[in-house]
Amino acid sequence: MPVIGEEIDVVTGRPGLKQVAAVAGVSHMTVSRVLSGHPNIRDSTREKVLKAVDELNYRPNVAARSLVTQRTERIGVLVESGTAFGPSSTLRAIERAARSRGYSVTSVALRDEQDMTPVDAIEHLTGLGIDALCIIAPRSSSVATLRTIEIGVPTLVVKSEDDPTFLTVSVDQQAGTAEAVDHLASLGHRDVLHLSGPLDWLDARSRERAFHVRAKSWGMRERPIVVGDWTPDSGYEFAASLSSVPEFTAMVVANDDMALGVIHGLAERGIRVPRDVSVIGFDDLPSARHMLPPLTTVRQDFDKLGTTVADVIHAHMHGQEIPRRTRIATELVVRESTAPPRA
């Protein structure tokens, strides 16, 4: 079998496999196997090769590889909301991980004000000759639509529930929400309100369901869900609508942006965090540690999520055995926005 990219330095002047092999101290065949995702490679060898790839800024000759493999080495990504922190962070992580494996990524971001539908976006991506498709931050309505069409390439959806049609990879939304509730319960809270994201979003629905299950297990007071739209404004509007210190003593907010708005709105009403109301978010934005007070939150490892998505897609395209569902652990980050309930 030809060694893909061995001579591209002659044509383009860029480093080829032989240069990568020399820097890594391995054979050019080993480099080829690493870049092709061969399973029988030692981790230490793989790390040396990938380090050399980064140092040399090596890029494979995609046209030459496509002639041999009959693949474009291109992954298509459909993002339901490219501006939100979680989806955009996931996309960047997938792009980094895919590049390290020799893939290019073409993405389409859907926005509410655009006329493009999920079907339009998928037709656009598949028309570019993608080898696989990834859907980030899907709405339940979009996933239902996808089931009605023939996509034609392996498809992975970033969502936490099992799916009979698609591969799935996600951060463990249920476990992360349970961590948040457990933290508040350990502090003594038994009256906790949940501010959810839009319930057509699968992540928001997973967190909302997990909140109810975990709160019930602690014997917490059952309260109606308040639904936000992921933005700080929706959190602010809810908190600013309170006329006095509420009966509930804590809030689990479905993302950090809304938690920021909540803290702002509470402060305007003279309601102190955490003395009067504890607030816990979800995501661990880079700014979360700088909020006033610094925000307790559930951290999602978007780098690991992106790497796992790329690994699962790569393994599937190479006929390797993989689980249909992969979940990534969250981490509770405790800061100063949570405390025992007021007397």
Disulfide bonds with the S-S distance in Angstrom:
none
